[in-house]
Amino acid sequence: MDLRDYMRVIRRQWILIVAVTLVGLLAGGAASVMSKPTYTADTQLFVAIQSSGSVQELQQGNTFSQARVQSYVKTVGSPVVLQPAIDSLGLAVTAADLAERVKTTSDPNTVLINISVNDGSPVQASAIAQAVADSLIKAVDNLEKPKTGGSSPVSLSIIKPAIAPSAPSAPNTKMNLLLGLLVGLAVGLGVALLRTTLDNRIVGEADLKSVTDAPLLGGIAFDQDAVRKPLLTQAAPQSPRAESFRQLRTNLQFANVSSHAKTVLVTSSLPGEGKSTTAANLAIALAESGQSVCLVDADLRRPMVNEYLGLDRNAGLTTALVGSADVDSLLQHWGGMDLFVLTSGQIPPNPSELLGSAPMKDLLTRLEQTFDSVIIDAPPLLPVTDAAVLSQHVGGVVIVVGSQKIRRTDLEKSLSSLQLVGSSILGIVLNRLPVKGPDAYAYSYHTYDAVDGDTDRGSMAATNSGTSRPNDSPRRASVFPGARN
């Protein structure tokens, strides 16, 4: 993963990262609130050699003192020093317990000894520190006293008496909050990376590129109104949804330059990815550009085109395939454009056999000779083999991928099934993309006013969704005299 991938993960999972970071911050604050306050009292002692000799003797004595200081630091934690302090204060603790609350250090190259004592009471902390310091003075005096008699050559004196602290030394609320914030942020980033690594759903263009090199023909942003108004003509002429399908139309034309395929099969890997609405809107967008288009509903298991376009499906594709009626009388003209629809007809018991039959191939050949473009809505690839079988009779296949609907392994299986039968994959359409965020499929466009009698496509779309042109087009009337409106 490069820096852009990490930034994409952060932008995708920013809510999770912020939530975990706040949890860490709250945990740090809770730890501070629930912790019992601890007070620390300090005292400092000076170690000296009782000698009034020459300067050289004083220097030797100072060196001797520094060498002995480390021994005195270790002595503080022994019962020799702590037990007298306990007895003097009447503490109900052992020397070993008190040793855990007493910390003794010495500054390098000095003869200073620092004693710190932690306790829940500031007064008792200072009292213990003072008692330990006094006990250390007496212990050193006894230990250093010559066996032959006389006074100790070493003298300890308190230069910083212990006083009761005014504020607790622990908990450190600011430090706990900062630590909780940093730990929460680190955990949030780790969870986000782990979640992204384990989640193999296709969310955006970056995920798609990791699966296939097939071109991305376009992205359709998720629109809540599309559930009630799925068609292109039901959206505002210059809305992002309308422009996205026009962009898809343009990109498909460029992707189809080399093969010049008139028949395009639109399918998906799983149900619910939006293939039927994509096929219908792509057919509408092509018809708006002035092409003659035939939309065929070849999903003989769960047909939806007739519901979206408000057409009758009792007689349609299956009717023509079994020879009950000629395709001329089954085509239904839709809208005020050169768009004809062949609905599915009655659902048969053997869809795969019908779609792979010779009559189906002949029907597609006939439609290709008549229309500029033929758009076929096919069943999903993974549940059934209908789309793979039918893809052998068409010029190209467009796969609709629903964002956050399909896993990478499922898309790989779909692509493999098409490659196995030698189908030509024109490209992929990402559907239900988020409107904002790192996976939004953004583009810009400009609207131009009509000049010198030219009408923009937005006006054309508005006209098509409202009034309709005469249905007795010379081309359609001569080829399909029996087509119904």
C-alpha positions as CSV (number, residue, x, y, z in Angstrom):
1,M,0.0,0.0,0.0
2,D,1.3,3.5,-0.9
3,L,0.4,6.8,0.8
4,R,-2.7,7.3,-1.3
5,D,-4.0,3.9,-0.3
6,Y,-3.5,4.8,3.4
7,M,-5.2,8.2,2.9
8,R,-8.1,6.4,1.2
9,V,-8.4,4.0,4.2
10,I,-8.5,7.0,6.6
11,R,-11.1,8.8,4.5
12,R,-13.2,5.6,4.3
13,Q,-12.9,4.8,8.0
14,W,-12.7,8.2,9.5
15,I,-15.8,7.7,11.6
16,L,-14.4,4.5,13.1
17,I,-11.0,6.2,13.7
18,V,-12.6,9.2,15.4
19,A,-14.8,7.0,17.5
20,V,-12.0,4.8,18.8
21,T,-9.8,7.9,19.4
22,L,-12.6,9.4,21.5
23,V,-13.0,6.1,23.4
24,G,-9.2,6.2,24.2
25,L,-9.6,9.8,25.3
26,L,-12.5,8.9,27.6
27,A,-10.6,6.0,29.0
28,G,-7.7,8.2,29.9
29,G,-10.1,10.6,31.6
30,A,-11.8,7.8,33.4
31,A,-8.5,6.4,34.6
32,S,-7.7,9.8,36.1
33,V,-11.1,10.2,37.8
34,M,-11.1,6.7,39.2
35,S,-7.5,6.7,40.4
36,K,-6.8,7.5,44.1
37,P,-4.7,10.7,44.5
38,T,-1.1,10.1,45.5
39,Y,1.1,12.7,47.1
40,T,4.8,12.8,46.9
41,A,7.1,14.5,49.5
42,D,10.8,15.1,48.9
43,T,13.8,15.6,51.0
44,Q,17.5,16.0,50.2
45,L,20.6,15.2,52.2
46,F,24.2,16.3,51.9
47,V,27.1,13.8,52.5
48,A,30.3,15.4,53.9
49,I,33.6,14.1,55.3
50,Q,34.5,15.5,58.7
51,S,38.0,16.6,57.9
52,S,39.8,19.9,58.2
53,G,43.0,18.9,56.5
54,S,44.8,20.3,53.4
55,V,43.1,20.9,50.1
56,Q,44.4,17.6,48.8
57,E,42.9,15.8,51.8
58,L,39.6,17.6,51.2
59,Q,39.6,16.5,47.5
60,Q,40.3,12.9,48.6
61,G,37.5,13.1,51.1
62,N,35.1,14.4,48.4
63,T,36.0,11.5,46.2
64,F,35.4,9.2,49.1
65,S,32.0,10.7,49.8
66,Q,30.9,10.3,46.1
67,A,31.9,6.7,46.2
68,R,30.0,6.1,49.4
69,V,26.8,7.9,48.3
70,Q,25.7,5.0,46.1
71,S,26.0,2.7,49.1
72,Y,23.9,5.0,51.2
73,V,21.2,5.1,48.4
74,K,20.9,1.3,48.6
75,T,20.8,1.4,52.4
76,V,17.7,3.5,52.5
77,G,15.5,0.5,51.3
78,S,16.8,-1.7,54.0
79,P,15.1,-2.5,57.4
80,V,18.0,-0.8,59.1
81,V,16.7,2.6,57.9
82,L,13.0,1.9,57.4
83,Q,12.1,0.1,60.6
84,P,13.1,2.9,62.9
85,A,11.1,5.3,60.8
86,I,8.1,3.0,61.1
87,D,8.5,2.7,64.8
88,S,8.8,6.4,65.3
89,L,5.6,7.2,63.4
90,G,3.7,4.1,64.5
91,L,2.9,2.9,61.0
92,A,1.0,-0.3,60.5
93,V,3.2,-1.5,57.6
94,T,6.2,-3.6,57.2
95,A,9.7,-2.5,56.1
96,A,9.2,-4.3,52.7
97,D,5.8,-2.5,52.1
98,L,7.3,0.9,52.9
99,A,10.3,0.2,50.7
100,E,7.9,0.1,47.7
101,R,6.7,3.7,48.4
102,V,10.2,5.1,49.1
103,K,12.4,6.1,46.1
104,T,16.0,7.1,46.6
105,T,18.3,8.6,44.0
106,S,21.6,10.5,43.8
107,D,22.7,13.1,41.3
108,P,25.8,12.1,39.3
109,N,29.1,13.4,40.5
110,T,27.6,15.0,43.6
111,V,27.2,14.0,47.2
112,L,23.5,14.7,47.3
113,I,20.9,12.1,48.2
114,N,17.2,12.6,47.2
115,I,14.5,10.7,49.1
116,S,10.9,10.7,47.8
117,V,7.9,9.1,49.5
118,N,4.4,8.4,48.1
119,D,1.4,8.3,50.2
120,G,-2.4,8.9,50.0
121,S,-2.0,11.7,52.6
122,P,0.2,14.7,51.9
123,V,1.0,15.2,55.7
124,Q,1.9,11.5,56.2
125,A,4.0,11.6,53.0
126,S,6.1,14.5,54.4
127,A,6.3,12.9,57.8
128,I,7.6,9.5,56.4
129,A,10.1,11.3,54.2
130,Q,11.4,13.3,57.2
131,A,11.5,10.1,59.4
132,V,13.4,8.2,56.7
133,A,15.9,11.0,56.3
134,D,16.5,11.1,60.1
135,S,16.8,7.4,60.3
136,L,19.4,7.3,57.4
137,I,21.5,9.9,59.2
138,K,21.6,7.7,62.4
139,A,22.1,4.5,60.4
140,V,25.1,5.9,58.5
141,D,26.6,7.3,61.7
142,N,26.4,3.9,63.3
143,L,27.7,2.0,60.2
144,E,30.6,4.4,59.6
145,K,31.7,4.7,63.2
146,P,35.2,3.1,63.7
147,K,35.2,-0.1,65.8
148,T,38.1,1.3,67.8
149,G,35.9,4.1,68.9
150,G,35.6,7.7,68.0
151,S,33.1,9.6,65.8
152,S,32.1,8.7,62.2
153,P,34.2,10.3,59.5
154,V,31.0,10.8,57.4
155,S,28.3,13.3,58.2
156,L,24.9,13.5,56.6
157,S,22.7,16.6,56.9
158,I,19.3,17.6,55.6
159,I,19.5,20.5,53.3
160,K,15.9,20.3,52.0
161,P,13.3,19.4,54.7
162,A,10.2,17.5,53.6
163,I,7.0,19.5,53.4
164,A,3.5,18.4,52.7
165,P,2.7,18.8,49.0
166,S,-0.2,21.0,48.0
167,A,-1.2,19.0,44.9
168,P,-1.2,15.3,44.1
169,S,1.6,13.9,42.0
170,A,-0.7,11.3,40.6
171,P,-2.8,10.8,38.6
172,N,-1.4,13.1,35.9
173,T,-4.7,14.0,34.2
174,K,-3.1,15.8,31.2
175,M,-0.7,12.9,30.6
176,N,-3.4,10.3,30.9
177,L,-5.6,12.3,28.4
178,L,-2.7,12.6,26.0
179,L,-1.8,9.0,26.4
180,G,-5.4,7.9,25.9
181,L,-5.7,10.1,22.8
182,L,-2.5,8.7,21.2
183,V,-3.4,5.1,22.1
184,G,-7.0,5.5,20.8
185,L,-5.7,7.0,17.6
186,A,-3.2,4.2,17.1
187,V,-5.8,1.5,17.8
188,G,-8.3,3.3,15.5
189,L,-5.9,3.4,12.7
190,G,-5.0,-0.3,13.3
191,V,-8.6,-1.4,13.3
192,A,-9.3,0.6,10.2
193,L,-6.4,-1.0,8.3
194,L,-7.4,-4.4,9.5
195,R,-11.1,-3.9,8.6
196,T,-10.1,-2.7,5.2
197,T,-7.8,-5.6,4.7
198,L,-10.4,-8.2,5.7
199,D,-13.2,-6.4,3.8
200,N,-13.0,-7.6,0.2
201,R,-16.1,-5.8,-1.0
202,I,-15.8,-3.6,-4.0
203,V,-16.5,-0.1,-2.9
204,G,-14.9,2.2,-5.4
205,E,-12.6,2.5,-8.5
206,A,-9.5,1.5,-6.6
207,D,-11.0,-1.8,-5.5
208,L,-12.1,-2.5,-9.0
209,K,-8.6,-1.9,-10.4
210,S,-7.3,-4.5,-8.0
211,V,-9.5,-7.2,-9.6
212,T,-9.6,-6.4,-13.3
213,D,-8.0,-4.3,-16.1
214,A,-11.4,-3.9,-17.8
215,P,-12.1,-0.2,-18.4
216,L,-14.5,1.6,-16.1
217,L,-17.2,3.0,-18.4
218,G,-18.8,5.1,-15.7
219,G,-20.0,5.5,-12.2
220,I,-23.6,6.0,-11.1
221,A,-24.0,7.7,-7.7
222,F,-26.5,6.4,-5.2
223,D,-29.7,8.4,-5.4
224,Q,-32.5,7.8,-2.9
225,D,-35.1,9.1,-5.3
226,A,-34.0,6.5,-7.9
227,V,-35.9,3.9,-5.9
228,R,-39.2,5.7,-6.8
229,K,-38.0,7.2,-10.0
230,P,-35.5,4.9,-11.6
231,L,-35.6,6.2,-15.2
232,L,-33.4,8.8,-16.7
233,T,-36.4,10.7,-18.1
234,Q,-37.8,11.0,-14.5
235,A,-34.7,12.9,-13.3
236,A,-33.9,16.6,-13.9
237,P,-32.2,17.1,-17.3
238,Q,-29.0,18.4,-15.9
239,S,-28.9,16.3,-12.7
240,P,-25.8,14.3,-11.8
241,R,-27.7,11.1,-12.3
242,A,-28.8,12.1,-15.8
243,E,-25.3,13.3,-16.7
244,S,-23.7,10.1,-15.4
245,F,-25.8,8.0,-17.9
246,R,-24.9,10.3,-20.7
247,Q,-21.2,9.9,-19.8
248,L,-21.7,6.2,-19.7
249,R,-23.2,6.4,-23.2
250,T,-20.2,8.3,-24.5
251,N,-17.6,6.1,-22.9
252,L,-19.4,3.0,-24.2
253,Q,-19.2,4.4,-27.7
254,F,-15.5,5.0,-27.4
255,A,-14.9,1.5,-25.9
256,N,-16.9,0.0,-28.8
257,V,-14.9,1.7,-31.5
258,S,-12.7,-1.3,-32.4
259,S,-15.4,-4.0,-32.3
260,H,-18.3,-1.9,-33.6
261,A,-20.7,-4.1,-31.6
262,K,-24.3,-3.2,-32.1
263,T,-25.6,-5.6,-29.5
264,V,-24.6,-5.0,-25.9
265,L,-25.5,-7.3,-23.1
266,V,-25.8,-5.7,-19.6
267,T,-25.5,-8.1,-16.7
268,S,-24.1,-8.2,-13.1
269,S,-22.6,-10.8,-10.8
270,L,-25.5,-11.0,-8.3
271,P,-29.1,-9.7,-8.1
272,G,-29.7,-6.3,-6.7
273,E,-26.7,-4.5,-8.3
274,G,-28.9,-2.4,-10.6
275,K,-28.3,-4.0,-14.0
276,S,-32.0,-3.6,-15.2
277,T,-32.1,0.1,-14.4
278,T,-28.7,0.6,-16.0
279,A,-29.8,-1.2,-19.2
280,A,-33.0,0.7,-19.4
281,N,-31.4,4.1,-18.8
282,L,-28.5,3.3,-21.2
283,A,-31.1,2.5,-23.9
284,I,-32.9,5.8,-23.2
285,A,-29.6,7.8,-23.3
286,L,-28.7,6.2,-26.6
287,A,-32.1,7.0,-28.0
288,E,-31.8,10.6,-26.8
289,S,-28.7,11.0,-28.9
290,G,-30.7,10.2,-32.0
291,Q,-30.0,6.5,-32.4
292,S,-32.6,3.9,-33.1
293,V,-32.5,1.6,-30.1
294,C,-34.1,-1.7,-29.1
295,L,-34.2,-2.7,-25.5
296,V,-34.6,-6.5,-24.9
297,D,-35.5,-7.9,-21.6
298,A,-33.7,-11.3,-21.6
299,D,-34.0,-11.8,-17.9
300,L,-36.4,-14.7,-18.2
301,R,-36.3,-15.5,-14.5
302,R,-37.0,-12.1,-12.9
303,P,-37.9,-9.6,-15.6
304,M,-38.1,-6.0,-14.4
305,V,-37.9,-3.8,-17.6
306,N,-41.6,-3.9,-18.1
307,E,-42.2,-2.7,-14.6
308,Y,-39.8,0.2,-15.0
309,L,-41.2,1.3,-18.3
310,G,-44.8,0.5,-17.6
311,L,-45.2,-2.0,-20.4
312,D,-47.1,-5.3,-20.8
313,R,-44.9,-8.4,-20.7
314,N,-47.5,-11.1,-21.4
315,A,-46.1,-11.3,-25.0
316,G,-42.5,-10.7,-25.7
317,L,-39.2,-12.4,-26.2
318,T,-40.3,-15.9,-25.2
319,T,-43.3,-15.5,-27.5
320,A,-41.0,-14.8,-30.5
321,L,-38.6,-17.6,-29.6
322,V,-41.3,-20.3,-29.4
323,G,-42.7,-19.1,-32.7
324,S,-46.1,-18.0,-31.4
325,A,-45.8,-14.5,-32.9
326,D,-43.4,-12.5,-35.1
327,V,-41.1,-10.1,-33.4
328,D,-42.6,-7.2,-35.5
329,S,-45.8,-7.4,-33.5
330,L,-44.1,-7.8,-30.2
331,L,-42.0,-4.6,-30.1
332,Q,-43.5,-1.8,-28.1
333,H,-42.6,1.8,-28.8
334,W,-41.7,3.8,-25.7
335,G,-41.5,7.5,-25.1
336,G,-41.0,10.3,-27.6
337,M,-37.8,8.9,-29.1
338,D,-36.7,6.1,-31.4
339,L,-36.8,3.5,-28.7
340,F,-38.5,0.1,-29.0
341,V,-38.8,-2.4,-26.2
342,L,-39.1,-6.2,-26.4
343,T,-40.3,-7.4,-23.0
344,S,-39.6,-10.8,-21.6
345,G,-42.9,-12.5,-22.3
346,Q,-44.1,-15.4,-20.2
347,I,-41.4,-16.9,-17.9
348,P,-40.4,-20.3,-19.4
349,P,-39.2,-23.4,-17.5
350,N,-36.0,-23.6,-19.6
351,P,-34.5,-20.1,-19.9
352,S,-30.9,-21.2,-20.6
353,E,-32.0,-23.4,-23.5
354,L,-34.1,-20.6,-25.0
355,L,-31.4,-18.0,-24.7
356,G,-28.7,-20.3,-26.2
357,S,-30.9,-21.5,-29.1
358,A,-30.6,-20.8,-32.8
359,P,-33.9,-18.8,-32.9
360,M,-32.4,-16.4,-30.3
361,K,-29.3,-15.9,-32.4
362,D,-31.4,-15.3,-35.5
363,L,-33.6,-12.8,-33.6
364,L,-30.5,-10.8,-32.4
365,T,-29.2,-10.8,-36.0
366,R,-32.4,-9.4,-37.2
367,L,-32.5,-6.7,-34.6
368,E,-28.9,-5.7,-35.4
369,Q,-29.8,-5.3,-39.0
370,T,-32.7,-3.0,-38.1
371,F,-31.5,-0.9,-35.1
372,D,-28.4,1.2,-34.5
373,S,-28.1,-0.3,-31.0
374,V,-29.5,-3.3,-29.2
375,I,-29.3,-3.3,-25.4
376,I,-30.1,-6.6,-23.7
377,D,-30.9,-6.9,-20.0
378,A,-29.6,-10.4,-18.9
379,P,-29.8,-12.3,-15.7
380,P,-26.9,-12.2,-13.2
381,L,-23.9,-14.3,-14.0
382,L,-23.3,-16.2,-10.7
383,P,-26.7,-17.7,-9.8
384,V,-27.5,-19.0,-13.4
385,T,-25.7,-19.5,-16.7
386,D,-28.2,-17.6,-18.8
387,A,-26.0,-14.5,-19.2
388,A,-22.9,-16.5,-20.1
389,V,-24.8,-18.5,-22.7
390,L,-26.3,-15.4,-24.2
391,S,-23.0,-13.5,-24.2
392,Q,-21.8,-15.7,-27.1
393,H,-24.4,-14.2,-29.4
394,V,-23.7,-10.5,-28.7
395,G,-21.0,-8.1,-29.6
396,G,-20.0,-7.1,-26.1
397,V,-20.8,-7.3,-22.4
398,V,-21.1,-4.6,-19.9
399,I,-20.9,-5.7,-16.2
400,V,-22.7,-3.6,-13.6
401,V,-21.0,-3.7,-10.2
402,G,-23.0,-2.5,-7.2
403,S,-20.8,-0.6,-4.7
404,Q,-20.6,-2.5,-1.4
405,K,-22.9,-5.2,-2.8
406,I,-20.3,-7.6,-4.3
407,R,-17.1,-9.1,-3.1
408,R,-14.0,-9.2,-5.2
409,T,-14.0,-13.0,-5.4
410,D,-17.6,-12.9,-6.9
411,L,-16.5,-10.4,-9.6
412,E,-13.5,-12.6,-10.4
413,K,-15.8,-15.6,-10.9
414,S,-18.1,-13.6,-13.1
415,L,-15.2,-12.4,-15.3
416,S,-13.8,-15.9,-15.5
417,S,-17.1,-17.3,-16.6
418,L,-17.3,-14.7,-19.4
419,Q,-13.7,-15.3,-20.5
420,L,-14.3,-19.0,-20.5
421,V,-16.9,-18.7,-23.2
422,G,-14.9,-16.1,-25.1
423,S,-17.1,-13.1,-24.5
424,S,-16.0,-9.6,-25.3
425,I,-16.1,-7.5,-22.1
426,L,-16.5,-3.8,-23.1
427,G,-16.2,-2.5,-19.6
428,I,-17.7,-2.1,-16.1
429,V,-20.2,0.3,-14.6
430,L,-19.9,1.1,-10.9
431,N,-23.4,1.6,-9.5
432,R,-24.6,2.9,-6.2
433,L,-21.5,4.8,-5.5
434,P,-21.4,7.2,-2.5
435,V,-22.1,10.8,-3.4
436,K,-19.2,12.0,-1.2
437,G,-16.0,10.6,0.1
438,P,-12.9,8.9,-1.4
439,D,-15.0,6.5,-3.6
440,A,-17.3,9.1,-5.1
441,Y,-17.2,9.1,-8.9
442,A,-16.9,12.8,-9.6
443,Y,-17.0,14.6,-12.9
444,S,-17.7,18.1,-14.1
445,Y,-19.7,19.4,-17.0
446,H,-20.9,22.6,-18.3
447,T,-24.3,23.6,-19.6
448,Y,-24.6,25.7,-22.7
449,D,-27.6,27.6,-23.8
450,A,-29.2,26.9,-27.2
451,V,-27.5,28.9,-29.9
452,D,-28.7,29.3,-33.5
453,G,-31.5,26.9,-33.1
454,D,-29.4,24.1,-31.5
455,T,-31.0,22.4,-28.5
456,D,-28.9,20.9,-25.7
457,R,-29.5,17.3,-24.6
458,G,-31.0,18.4,-21.4
459,S,-33.8,20.0,-23.3
460,M,-34.1,16.9,-25.4
461,A,-34.5,14.8,-22.2
462,A,-37.1,17.1,-20.9
463,T,-39.0,16.8,-24.2
464,N,-38.7,13.0,-24.2
465,S,-40.1,12.7,-20.7
466,G,-43.0,14.8,-21.5
467,T,-44.4,15.0,-25.0
468,S,-43.5,12.4,-27.6
469,R,-42.7,12.5,-31.3
470,P,-45.0,10.9,-33.8
471,N,-44.6,7.1,-33.6
472,D,-45.0,6.6,-37.4
473,S,-41.3,7.2,-38.0
474,P,-40.5,6.2,-41.7
475,R,-37.7,3.8,-40.6
476,R,-39.7,2.1,-37.9
477,A,-43.0,2.0,-39.9
478,S,-41.3,0.3,-42.8
479,V,-39.5,-2.3,-40.7
480,F,-42.0,-3.0,-38.0
481,P,-45.4,-2.1,-39.2
482,G,-47.1,-4.0,-36.4
483,A,-45.2,-2.4,-33.5
484,R,-47.4,-1.3,-30.6
485,N,-47.2,2.0,-28.8
